[in-house]
Amino acid sequence: MMESSPGLAFILLILATLSLTCGGGKVLVYPIDGSHWINMKILVESLHSRGHEITVIRSSTSWYVSEISSCYTSITIKQEQSQNIEDQTFMASFLKRSIDIRRRRGSLQGFLDFYQNLFQMIGENQRVVANLFSSIFENKTLIKELRESQYDLFLTDPVFPGGVLLGHYLKLPMVFNVRWTFIGEAHFVIAPSPLSFVPEVFSQNHHKMDFFQRVNNIISHMILVYMYYFVSNPPYQAVCDRYFGPGVDAISLMQKADIWLMRTDFTFEFPRPTMPNVVYIGGFQGKPSKPLPPDLEEFMQSSGEHGVVLMTLGTLLGDLGPELSDAIASAFAKLPQKVVWRHVGERPSSLGNNTMLVKWLPQNDILGHPKTKLFISHGGTNGLYEAIYHGVPVLGIPLIFDQDDNFVRLKARGAAETVEISTLNVESMTKALKNILNPEKPYTQNMRKLSQLLHDKPMKPLDSAVFWIEYVMRNKGAAHLRTESYKLPWYVYHCLDVMVFSLVGGLLIVSLIWISCRLLIRLMMRMNMRKSKKE
């Protein structure tokens, strides 16, 4: 037998590496802009690092998705009208209206204004995306190129389901990077969702609901059903009718997806029913912190034993206006802690010497710094999962969308508190800060426990996401994991036909028994009458 040499082993290792690289698949990606792209980009970079060839479809108005990248090739679709979520001016106006509406929370007018404001924004976005994909379907040259490229998989985010329609049009296996769809939380499309213990978005319920909370939950669900039929779906239904024919809709196409990479984790989410093709990757964006820039590191260290408070409200929602900013700055000035604040807008006049204002900051790296004691956030899931990853308690200032519901979950775990933006002032902000920074309170311990649970997994969430994407590529789909419920009529899905059959059958049996009893009674009465006459 020949002895193996180190040189031969090295060559075999190189060949094995090359074979893995060359054996990569071809992935077509349609992402959603904004914070959704931050998540999708992590998956794209991981797939690229494993030798896969990535093509990203982007619009010419895209703000986050770069046209040029070392990780992917882009296809830019000309778009005349941008989505309003890509417009910082629009989002600032939307935020101002949302805060005004929150001041009327609890009144019927405030309730109606909230949904009107939401429906107007969502409806406009869905129309823009549907028009974009109509132009893609009309571009026969592009469609031909996409088909001839022979992609192995289509990866998309279904919150705006134009990508779902394109994946179906190209007949590609489909994987979702998902938390939301165009009708609400994604589980409501794919999994059984009993409203008795599964809270609907905007209900601000937890999973232990009393009678009135369940009433609220059902009302919230009915409103989102209305949104689907009259706001979100009509633009896509028009596209489906034109290009796919009758009997096809975006929801059924979504339910045909092979794998749902759900950006949630039950460390954060309440327990609920799920399905075999749902893979939970919540917290996959979390990573160890890197060293901070020298000036920021010096500021962090200067905080001494008191530590640092980090505040950021995201890219689109950073400017709260001078009045609220001054109230927050005044509250910060009363703290013994130092504060790093990602601030957009005018410099607050009441800013204290303990507060550093920055236009940009390395959020993950600051959250992972040992001096960081508290994270002040609007409640975006990216930031909350980073806080859980590093075990930093959160003071929430929820503003729009699902942010109130996110804090319901963290507060139920004892790891967060909130301040209502519509009534925020120096006193309320100061009280909330001192309460959550009090070392005798269990917020930090509770968040560290959540962090421990998030890390205690057999496989990292990002590795799990990549595995299942490659699984679909290797097996040309994952139909065996997919429920066939989407093929059932709604009355069959809910077994209404069986209920009607059972009800009719039961009524027939009761009727037969009743008729038989009446006949038997009459017969017995006649026999008694005859017997009496004979006597």
Residue pairs with C-beta under 8 A, 6 or more apart in sequence:
20 50
20 51
21 51
22 51
23 51
24 50
24 51
24 52
24 53
25 52
25 53
25 152
25 153
25 470
25 473
26 52
26 53
26 55
26 149
26 150
26 151
26 152
26 153
27 47
27 52
27 53
27 54
27 55
27 151
27 152
27 153
27 154
27 155
27 469
27 473
28 55
28 57
28 146
28 149
28 151
28 153
28 154
28 155
28 167
28 170
28 172
29 40
29 44
29 54
29 55
29 56
29 57
29 72
29 154
29 155
29 156
30 56
30 57
30 154
30 155
30 156
30 157
30 162
30 163
30 166
30 167
31 37
31 40
31 41
31 56
31 58
31 65
31 156
31 157
32 40
32 157
32 159
32 160
33 59
33 62
33 63
33 64
33 65
33 83
33 85
33 86
34 63
34 64
34 85
34 86
34 315
34 316
35 314
35 315
35 380
35 382
36 157
36 159
37 64
37 65
38 64
38 285
38 382
39 177
39 263
39 284
39 285
39 382
40 155
40 157
40 177
41 71
42 284
42 285
42 462
43 155
43 177
43 261
43 462
43 465
43 466
43 469
44 54
44 56
44 71
44 72
45 71
46 462
46 465
46 466
47 54
47 466
47 469
48 54
48 71
48 72
50 466
50 470
53 73
54 71
54 72
54 73
55 72
55 73
55 74
55 75
55 149
55 151
56 65
56 69
56 72
56 73
56 74
56 75
57 74
57 75
57 77
57 136
57 163
57 166
58 65
58 67
58 74
58 75
58 76
58 77
59 76
59 77
59 78
59 79
59 82
59 132
60 76
60 77
60 78
60 79
61 79
61 81
61 82
61 83
61 86
62 76
62 86
63 86
65 74
66 74
67 74
67 76
68 74
75 142
77 132
77 135
77 136
77 142
78 135
79 128
79 132
79 135
81 128
81 131
82 128
83 125
83 128
83 129
83 160
84 90
84 91
84 94
84 121
84 124
84 125
84 128
85 91
85 121
85 125
85 316
88 316
91 316
91 317
92 316
92 319
94 117
94 121
94 400
95 316
95 317
95 319
95 320
95 399
95 400
96 321
97 117
98 114
98 117
98 399
98 400
99 399
99 421
99 422
101 110
101 113
101 114
101 117
102 110
102 420
102 421
102 422
103 110
103 422
103 423
104 110
104 113
105 114
105 422
115 223
115 227
119 227
119 231
122 182
122 227
122 231
122 232
123 231
123 232
125 160
126 160
126 182
126 231
126 232
126 235
126 236
127 235
129 160
129 162
129 235
130 162
130 235
130 236
130 238
130 239
131 235
132 162
133 162
133 165
133 166
133 239
134 239
134 242
136 142
136 143
136 166
137 143
137 169
137 239
137 243
143 169
143 170
146 170
147 170
151 170
151 172
152 172
152 173
152 473
153 172
153 173
153 174
153 175
153 469
153 472
153 473
154 163
154 166
154 167
154 170
154 172
154 173
154 174
154 175
155 174
155 175
155 176
155 177
155 469
156 163
156 164
156 166
156 167
156 174
156 175
156 176
156 177
157 163
157 176
157 177
157 178
158 164
158 176
158 178
158 181
158 182
158 186
158 254
158 257
159 178
159 179
159 180
159 181
159 182
160 182
161 181
161 182
161 236
161 250
161 253
161 254
162 236
164 174
164 250
164 253
164 254
164 257
165 236
165 239
165 240
165 243
165 244
165 250
165 253
167 174
167 253
168 174
168 244
168 253
168 256
169 243
169 244
173 258
173 472
173 473
173 476
173 477
173 478
174 256
174 257
174 258
175 257
175 258
175 259
175 260
175 261
175 468
175 469
175 472
176 186
176 254
176 257
176 259
176 260
176 261
177 261
177 263
177 465
178 186
178 260
178 261
178 262
178 263
179 185
179 186
179 262
179 263
179 264
179 381
180 186
180 402
181 188
181 189
181 254
182 228
182 232
182 233
182 236
182 250
183 189
183 224
183 225
183 227
183 228
183 232
183 233
183 251
184 200
184 201
184 224
184 227
185 200
185 201
185 402
186 260
186 262
187 193
187 198
187 262
187 272
187 273
187 274
187 278
188 200
188 221
188 224
189 251
189 254
189 255
190 254
190 255
190 260
190 275
190 277
190 278
190 483
191 272
191 273
191 274
191 275
191 278
192 273
193 272
193 273
194 273
195 214
195 217
195 218
195 221
196 209
196 214
197 207
197 208
197 209
197 270
197 272
198 207
198 270
198 272
198 273
199 205
199 206
199 207
199 209
199 217
199 270
199 405
199 408
200 217
200 220
200 221
200 224
201 220
201 224
201 402
201 405
202 220
202 223
202 224
202 402
202 404
202 405
203 213
203 216
203 217
203 220
203 405
204 404
204 405
204 408
205 213
205 216
205 217
205 408
206 270
206 408
206 409
206 412
207 270
207 271
207 272
209 217
228 251
233 249
233 250
233 251
236 249
236 250
237 249
237 250
240 248
240 249
240 250
240 253
241 248
251 486
252 486
252 487
255 482
255 483
255 485
255 486
256 482
256 486
257 277
257 482
258 277
258 472
258 477
258 478
258 479
258 481
258 482
259 277
259 279
259 468
259 469
259 471
259 472
259 478
259 481
260 275
260 277
260 278
260 279
261 279
261 281
261 465
261 468
261 469
262 278
262 279
262 280
262 281
262 282
263 281
263 282
263 284
263 381
264 280
264 282
264 381
265 280
265 281
265 282
265 283
265 385
265 454
265 461
266 280
267 282
267 283
267 388
267 450
267 453
267 454
268 282
268 283
268 384
268 385
268 388
268 409
268 410
268 413
268 450
269 282
269 409
270 409
270 412
275 481
275 483
276 481
276 482
276 483
277 478
277 481
277 482
277 483
279 464
279 465
279 468
280 461
281 461
281 462
281 464
281 465
282 385
282 454
282 461
283 385
283 388
283 389
283 454
283 461
284 460
284 461
284 462
284 464
284 465
285 382
285 385
285 386
286 364
286 385
286 386
286 388
286 389
286 390
286 454
287 364
287 389
288 368
289 364
289 365
289 366
289 367
289 368
289 369
289 390
290 362
290 365
291 297
291 365
292 300
292 362
292 365
292 366
292 369
293 362
296 340
296 356
296 361
296 362
296 366
299 308
299 338
299 340
299 356
300 308
300 338
300 340
300 366
300 369
300 371
300 372
301 371
302 338
303 337
303 338
303 371
306 335
306 336
306 337
306 338
306 373
307 337
307 338
307 371
307 372
307 373
308 337
308 338
308 339
308 340
308 366
308 369
308 371
308 372
308 373
309 332
309 335
309 337
309 338
309 339
309 340
309 372
309 373
309 374
309 375
309 376
309 433
309 437
310 339
310 340
310 361
310 363
310 366
310 367
310 372
310 374
310 375
310 376
310 392
311 328
311 339
311 340
311 341
311 342
311 375
311 376
311 377
312 318
312 341
312 342
312 361
312 363
312 376
312 377
312 383
313 320
313 342
313 377
313 378
313 397
313 399
314 378
314 380
314 383
317 378
317 399
317 400
318 342
318 343
318 344
318 345
319 344
319 345
320 328
320 345
320 421
321 345
322 345
322 346
322 348
322 349
324 421
324 424
325 343
325 345
325 346
325 348
326 348
326 349
326 350
327 424
327 425
327 426
327 429
328 348
328 424
328 429
329 348
329 349
329 350
329 351
329 352
329 355
330 348
330 350
330 352
330 426
330 429
330 430
331 426
331 429
331 430
331 433
332 339
332 341
332 351
332 352
332 354
332 355
332 433
333 350
333 351
333 352
333 353
333 354
333 355
334 352
334 430
335 354
335 433
335 434
335 437
336 354
337 354
337 373
337 374
337 437
338 354
338 355
338 356
339 352
339 354
339 355
339 356
340 355
340 356
340 358
340 361
340 366
341 355
341 356
341 357
341 358
342 358
342 359
342 360
342 361
342 363
343 357
343 358
343 359
344 359
347 357
351 357
363 383
363 386
364 386
364 390
366 372
367 375
367 386
367 387
367 389
367 390
367 392
368 389
368 390
372 390
372 392
373 392
373 437
373 444
374 392
374 393
374 394
374 395
374 433
374 436
374 437
375 383
375 387
375 392
375 393
375 394
375 395
376 394
376 395
376 396
376 397
377 383
377 384
377 387
377 394
377 395
377 396
377 397
378 396
378 397
378 398
378 399
378 403
379 396
379 397
379 398
379 399
379 402
379 403
379 404
379 406
379 407
380 403
380 406
381 402
381 406
384 394
384 406
384 410
385 454
387 393
387 394
387 447
388 415
388 447
388 450
388 451
388 454
389 451
389 454
389 455
390 451
391 444
391 447
391 448
391 450
391 451
391 452
392 444
392 447
393 415
393 416
393 436
393 443
393 444
393 446
393 447
394 407
394 410
394 415
394 416
394 447
395 416
395 417
395 418
395 419
395 432
395 433
395 436
396 403
396 406
396 407
396 410
396 416
396 417
396 418
396 419
397 418
397 419
397 421
397 424
398 404
398 406
398 407
398 418
398 421
399 421
404 418
407 416
407 418
410 416
411 417
411 418
413 446
413 450
414 442
414 443
414 446
415 443
415 446
415 447
415 450
416 436
416 443
416 447
417 432
417 435
417 436
417 443
418 432
419 428
419 429
419 432
420 428
435 441
436 443
459 467
471 478
472 478
485 493
491 497
